[in-house]
Amino acid sequence: MYPQGRHPAPHQPGQPGFKFTVAESCDRIKDEFQFLQAQYHSLKVEYDKLANEKTEMQRHYVMVRLRYNREQLWFQIYYEMSYGLNIEMHKQSSFVNVFPQHQQQVAQAVERAKQVTMTELNAIIGVRGLPNLPLTVCILPFFIPFYLTLVRDKTAHKIITSYNLFSILSQCTVMSHTNILLLSLSIAAPALRTPLSIAGSYPTPFAMMGHHEMNGGLTSPGVYAGLHISPQMSAAAAAAYGRSPMGFDPHSHMRAPGLPASLTSISGGKPAYSFHVSADGQMQPVPFPPDALIGPGIPRHARQINTLSHGEVVCAVTISNPTRHVYTGGKGCVKIWDISQPGSKSPVSQLDCLNRDNYIRSCKLLPDGRTLIVGGEASTLTIWDLASQTPRIKAELTSSAPACYALAISPDAKVCFSCCSDGNIAVWDLHNQTLVRQFQGHTDGASCIDISHDGTKLWTGGLDNTVRSWDLREGRQLQQHDFTSQIFSLGYCPTGEWLAVGMESSNVEVLHHSKPDKYQLHLHESCVLSLKFAYCGKWFVSTGKDNLLNAWRTPYGASIFQSKESSSVLSCDISTDDKYIVTGSGDKKATVYEVIY
């Protein structure tokens, strides 16, 4: 009936095995495939379920972690508040014993408090103010621990941070005998007024603090000081020498009331910014002397008087002597600005020095102000004659290095030194326009340079993390200082002895030319890109990638003033009379400041 082999008879022992046809094999494979596909879908559903459970567990873990962190934070806040209040209660617990002559008057005030009616209370709130009640202000801290049990957290916070009782009482949910007692003291205050001093937030007067207390050793956590005040300096004298930072004061929220901003301790949860580092590497906060920010030649602050819109990133600046012209170096050219004309918005001249896409890295005027030397991202230095009717190139100096990072001119204007990208220091005879010598030592690019006032010693810093000094009379290296960071800037004090170094690590280090001791300054938050000493030698400025211009006291680094610009400050210069500062920044402009003494 059926074709032979379509449905073979059951297998009998001794007979050969089954022989399936192609069609049957395909059907069997199809069935197995469908079975495996069903298993795959089942496993996929199970996998998706497990993935959802994992995501939910992760979300739950994050929520638990956040709740744990929040509880930890609240516990820390509670602990710190409790500790502070216990200290305050301990300090105030002997109030009556300290002032026994007022015990009877306080008792009378308490009795009077019990008789105050709401009508009188409203009249007091409407008529009396607390600013004229010094005794109330003195007594208030004694009642803070009791107040915490009667008012909400918001009110407790106001008690700690303010002495305005009426704003506190207006938010209280409970009016107790303690509230009435505080108000009764307000009523009795006119009869109780004495020469008592108003309680302050500092345990001892600033005039009585020692060096360890005024520079990082205060008892309260996270407090450090900017300057030690001598016992002889009164508040009036301190006010007479107040400092007002220009445009930006990072410590404004840290100032103590009653003293000028720059003469008080600085708080904010970080250590003192100036450290003395001994020969064995021990660091100690610097105790600033009483005259750190006062005296002849020390600026009070500086104010911005002009903005020069160069149009490109300003990598190099210099000021003429006498102060009239500012030279700004950017992409391919140097622009000359006449700052003696108020409100001048355009350069008086433009010197095309390099290819359009190459930056000027340094420009230096000779002392006579008639010659400008320019170096940058090219192997050639250009010497410009500024005395002619139109500035012109009068010579070019070509070296084997592909770029020049910095320039220095000898005091007699006979020699030019250029820091080369190959690490060499090229020495040029300006009269003959020839290369006379190369100082070799840096193993990476030489990035910065300065020369001593007498012209006998040269200082160079490099990207090889070293600062080197060279004897110009003998033509040899004298010293080498090794650091853990690249050197971006340096300056040698005109009065000798001190060398300031700006690091890629954001530190400024002030080295002694012969002693191993040094100072380390920590106000910059990013790499220090330029540095310049005032010609009097009593102060210097540094600029950085953090947009800051910092002025420091030589050598220990007391902060004199600070300005924050809108972009990285790449270069700076100070006029020879120390009355002007000019900076070049990444927002394609130069800024001129007048130094106020």
Residue pairs with C-beta under 8 A, 6 or more apart in sequence:
5 19
5 21
6 21
8 18
8 19
11 17
11 18
20 28
81 160
85 144
85 145
85 148
88 141
88 144
88 145
89 144
89 145
91 141
91 203
92 141
92 142
93 142
95 139
95 142
96 102
96 103
96 106
99 196
102 192
102 194
105 188
105 191
105 192
106 139
106 185
108 188
109 181
109 184
109 185
109 187
109 188
109 192
110 181
110 184
112 184
112 187
112 188
113 177
113 180
113 181
113 183
113 184
113 185
114 177
114 180
116 124
116 180
116 183
116 184
116 187
121 180
121 183
124 183
124 186
124 187
125 166
125 169
128 186
128 187
130 136
130 137
130 163
130 164
130 165
130 166
130 186
133 185
133 186
133 189
134 189
134 193
134 196
134 197
134 198
135 185
135 189
135 192
135 193
135 194
135 196
136 163
136 165
136 182
136 185
136 186
136 189
137 163
137 198
137 199
138 196
138 197
138 198
138 199
139 185
140 163
140 165
140 182
140 199
141 199
143 178
143 181
143 182
144 159
144 160
146 178
147 155
147 156
147 159
147 178
148 156
148 159
150 172
150 174
150 176
150 178
150 179
151 159
151 168
151 171
151 172
151 173
151 174
152 171
152 172
152 173
154 171
155 168
155 171
155 172
158 164
158 167
158 168
158 171
159 168
162 168
165 182
165 183
165 186
169 175
169 179
169 183
172 179
185 192
200 257
201 256
202 256
203 219
204 213
206 214
206 229
206 256
206 259
206 264
206 265
207 229
207 230
207 231
207 233
207 234
207 235
208 231
209 228
209 229
210 228
211 228
211 287
212 287
213 219
213 225
214 225
214 227
214 228
214 229
214 265
214 287
214 288
215 224
215 225
215 228
215 272
215 274
215 285
215 286
215 287
215 288
216 223
216 224
216 225
216 271
216 272
216 285
217 285
218 224
218 225
218 265
220 267
221 269
222 267
222 268
222 269
222 270
223 265
223 266
223 267
224 265
224 266
224 267
224 270
224 271
224 272
224 273
224 285
225 264
225 265
225 266
225 272
226 251
226 262
226 263
226 264
226 265
226 266
226 288
226 558
226 559
227 262
227 263
227 264
227 288
227 292
227 293
227 558
228 287
228 288
228 289
228 290
228 292
229 238
229 259
229 263
229 290
230 290
232 290
233 290
235 258
235 259
238 259
238 260
238 263
239 259
239 260
241 260
241 263
241 293
241 294
241 300
242 260
242 261
242 262
242 263
242 300
243 260
243 261
243 262
243 263
243 293
243 300
243 301
243 560
243 561
244 261
244 262
244 300
244 301
244 561
245 261
245 262
245 301
245 561
245 562
245 563
246 301
246 302
246 303
246 304
246 561
246 562
246 563
246 593
247 304
247 563
247 564
248 548
248 562
248 563
248 564
249 261
249 562
250 562
250 564
251 261
251 266
251 268
252 261
253 268
254 264
254 265
254 266
254 267
254 268
255 261
255 264
256 264
256 265
262 293
262 559
262 560
262 561
263 293
266 273
271 285
271 522
272 285
272 286
273 521
273 522
273 523
273 557
273 559
274 285
274 286
274 288
274 519
274 520
274 521
274 522
274 556
274 557
274 558
275 283
275 284
275 285
275 286
275 519
275 520
275 521
275 522
276 283
276 284
276 285
276 286
276 517
276 518
276 519
276 556
277 283
277 517
277 518
277 519
277 520
278 284
278 516
278 517
279 515
279 516
279 517
283 520
286 519
286 556
286 557
286 558
288 553
288 556
288 558
292 553
292 556
292 558
293 553
293 558
293 560
297 534
297 536
297 538
297 539
297 578
297 597
298 538
298 539
298 553
298 560
298 597
299 539
299 551
299 560
299 561
299 595
299 596
299 597
300 561
300 596
300 597
301 561
301 596
302 551
302 561
302 563
302 581
302 593
302 594
302 595
302 596
303 593
303 594
303 596
304 563
304 591
304 592
304 593
305 592
305 593
305 594
306 339
306 342
306 344
306 591
306 592
307 589
307 590
307 591
307 592
308 326
308 328
308 335
308 337
308 339
308 347
308 589
308 590
308 591
308 592
309 345
309 588
309 589
310 328
310 330
310 335
310 584
310 588
310 589
310 590
311 330
311 588
312 330
312 331
312 588
313 330
313 331
313 359
313 570
313 584
313 585
313 586
313 588
314 328
314 329
314 330
314 570
314 571
314 584
314 585
314 588
314 589
314 590
315 329
315 330
315 359
315 360
315 361
315 376
315 570
315 571
315 584
316 327
316 328
316 329
316 334
316 360
316 361
316 362
316 363
316 376
316 571
316 584
317 326
317 327
317 328
317 329
317 363
317 571
317 572
317 573
317 582
317 583
317 584
317 590
318 326
318 327
318 363
318 364
318 365
318 573
318 582
319 325
319 326
319 327
319 573
319 574
319 575
319 576
319 580
319 582
320 326
320 327
320 365
320 369
321 365
321 367
321 369
321 575
321 576
321 577
322 576
322 577
323 339
323 340
323 575
323 576
323 577
323 579
323 580
324 338
324 339
324 340
325 336
325 337
325 338
325 339
325 348
326 336
326 337
326 339
326 582
326 590
326 592
327 334
327 335
327 336
327 337
327 363
327 365
327 372
328 334
328 335
328 337
328 347
328 584
328 590
329 353
329 359
329 360
329 361
329 362
329 363
329 374
329 376
329 571
329 584
330 359
330 360
330 588
331 356
331 357
331 358
331 359
331 360
332 352
332 353
332 354
332 355
332 356
332 357
332 358
332 359
332 360
333 350
333 351
333 352
333 353
333 354
333 360
334 350
334 351
334 353
334 360
334 363
334 372
334 374
334 384
335 347
335 349
335 350
335 351
336 347
336 348
336 349
336 350
336 351
336 391
337 344
337 347
337 348
337 590
338 344
338 348
339 580
339 592
349 390
349 391
351 372
351 374
351 384
351 391
353 360
353 374
353 376
353 382
353 384
354 360
354 376
354 377
354 378
355 378
358 376
358 377
358 378
359 376
359 377
360 374
360 375
360 376
361 375
361 376
361 377
361 403
361 404
361 405
361 406
362 374
362 375
362 376
362 404
362 405
362 406
362 407
363 372
363 373
363 374
363 375
363 407
364 372
364 373
364 407
364 408
364 409
364 416
365 371
365 372
365 409
366 372
366 373
366 409
366 413
366 430
367 409
367 411
367 413
368 413
369 386
370 385
370 386
370 387
371 383
371 384
371 385
371 386
371 387
371 394
371 413
372 383
372 384
372 386
372 391
373 381
373 382
373 383
373 384
373 407
373 409
373 416
374 381
374 382
374 384
375 381
375 382
375 404
375 405
375 406
375 407
375 418
376 403
376 404
377 402
377 403
378 402
378 403
378 404
379 398
379 399
379 400
379 401
379 402
379 403
380 396
380 397
380 398
380 399
381 396
381 397
381 398
381 399
381 404
381 407
381 416
381 418
381 428
382 393
382 395
382 396
383 393
383 394
383 395
383 396
383 397
383 430
383 433
384 391
384 392
384 393
384 394
385 391
385 392
385 393
385 394
395 433
396 433
397 416
397 418
397 428
397 433
397 435
399 418
399 420
399 426
399 435
400 422
401 420
401 421
401 422
401 424
401 426
402 421
402 422
403 420
403 421
403 445
404 418
404 419
404 420
404 421
405 419
405 420
405 421
405 445
405 446
405 447
405 448
406 418
406 419
406 446
406 447
406 448
406 449
407 416
407 417
407 418
407 419
407 449
408 416
408 417
408 449
408 450
408 451
408 458
409 415
409 416
409 417
409 451
410 416
410 417
410 451
410 455
410 472
411 451
411 453
411 454
411 455
412 455
413 430
414 429
414 430
414 431
415 427
415 428
415 429
415 430
415 436
416 427
416 428
416 430
417 425
417 426
417 427
417 428
417 449
417 451
417 458
418 425
418 426
418 428
419 425
419 445
419 446
419 447
419 448
419 449
419 460
420 426
420 445
420 446
421 445
421 446
422 445
423 440
423 441
423 442
423 443
423 444
423 445
423 446
423 462
423 464
424 438
424 439
424 440
424 442
424 446
425 438
425 439
425 440
425 442
425 446
425 449
425 458
425 460
425 470
426 435
426 437
426 438
427 435
427 436
427 437
427 438
427 439
428 434
428 435
428 436
429 435
429 436
437 475
439 458
439 460
439 470
439 475
439 477
441 466
441 468
441 477
441 480
442 460
442 462
442 463
442 464
442 466
442 468
443 462
443 464
444 462
444 463
444 464
445 462
445 463
446 460
446 461
446 462
446 463
447 461
447 462
447 463
447 486
447 487
447 488
447 489
448 460
448 461
448 487
448 488
448 489
448 490
448 502
448 531
449 458
449 459
449 460
449 461
449 490
450 458
450 459
450 490
450 491
450 492
450 499
451 457
451 458
451 459
451 472
451 492
452 458
452 459
452 492
452 496
453 492
453 494
453 495
453 496
455 472
456 471
456 472
456 473
457 469
457 470
457 471
457 472
457 478
457 492
458 469
458 470
458 472
459 467
459 468
459 469
459 470
459 490
459 492
459 499
460 467
460 468
460 469
460 470
460 490
461 467
461 468
461 487
461 488
461 489
461 490
461 501
462 468
462 486
462 487
463 486
463 487
464 486
465 482
465 483
465 484
465 485
465 486
465 487
466 480
466 481
466 482
466 483
466 487
467 480
467 481
467 483
467 487
467 490
467 499
467 501
467 511
468 477
468 478
468 479
468 480
468 481
469 477
469 478
469 479
469 480
469 513
470 476
470 477
470 478
471 477
471 478
481 501
481 511
483 501
483 503
483 509
484 505
485 503
485 504
485 505
485 507
486 503
486 504
487 501
487 502
487 503
487 504
488 502
488 503
488 504
488 527
488 528
488 529
488 530
489 501
489 502
489 528
489 529
489 530
489 531
489 542
490 499
490 500
490 501
490 502
490 531
491 499
491 500
491 531
491 532
491 533
491 540
492 498
492 499
492 533
493 499
493 500
493 533
493 537
493 540
493 554
493 555
494 533
494 534
494 535
494 536
494 537
495 536
495 537
496 513
497 512
497 513
497 514
497 555
498 510
498 511
498 512
498 513
498 554
498 555
499 510
499 511
499 512
499 513
500 508
500 509
500 510
500 511
500 531
500 533
500 540
500 542
500 552
500 554
501 508
501 509
501 510
501 511
501 531
502 508
502 527
502 528
502 529
502 530
502 531
502 542
502 544
503 509
503 527
503 528
504 527
504 528
505 527
506 522
506 524
506 525
506 526
506 527
506 528
506 544
506 546
507 520
507 521
507 522
507 524
507 528
508 520
508 521
508 523
508 524
508 528
508 531
508 542
508 550
508 552
508 557
509 518
509 519
509 520
509 521
510 518
510 519
510 520
510 521
510 554
510 555
510 556
510 557
511 518
512 518
512 555
519 555
519 556
519 557
521 552
521 557
523 548
523 550
523 559
523 562
524 542
524 544
524 546
524 548
524 550
525 544
525 546
525 548
526 544
526 545
526 546
527 544
527 545
528 542
528 543
528 544
529 543
529 544
529 545
529 568
529 569
529 570
529 571
530 542
530 543
530 569
530 570
530 571
530 572
531 540
531 541
531 542
531 543
531 572
532 540
532 541
532 542
532 572
532 573
532 574
533 539
533 540
533 554
533 574
534 540
534 541
534 574
534 578
535 574
535 576
535 577
535 578
536 578
537 554
538 553
538 554
539 551
539 552
539 553
539 554
539 560
540 551
540 552
540 554
541 549
541 550
541 551
541 552
541 572
541 574
541 581
542 549
542 550
542 552
542 572
543 549
543 550
543 569
543 570
543 571
543 572
543 583
544 550
544 568
544 569
545 568
546 568
547 564
547 565
547 566
547 567
547 568
547 569
547 585
548 562
548 563
548 564
548 565
548 569
549 562
549 563
549 564
549 565
549 569
549 572
549 581
549 583
549 593
550 559
550 562
551 559
551 560
551 561
551 562
552 558
552 559
552 560
553 559
553 560
563 593
565 583
565 585
565 587
565 591
566 585
566 587
567 585
567 586
567 587
568 585
568 586
569 583
569 584
569 585
569 586
570 584
570 585
570 586
571 583
571 584
572 581
572 582
572 583
572 584
573 581
573 582
574 580
574 581
575 581
578 595
579 594
579 595
580 592
580 593
580 594
580 595
581 592
581 593
581 595
582 590
582 591
582 592
582 593
583 590
583 591
583 593
584 590
585 591
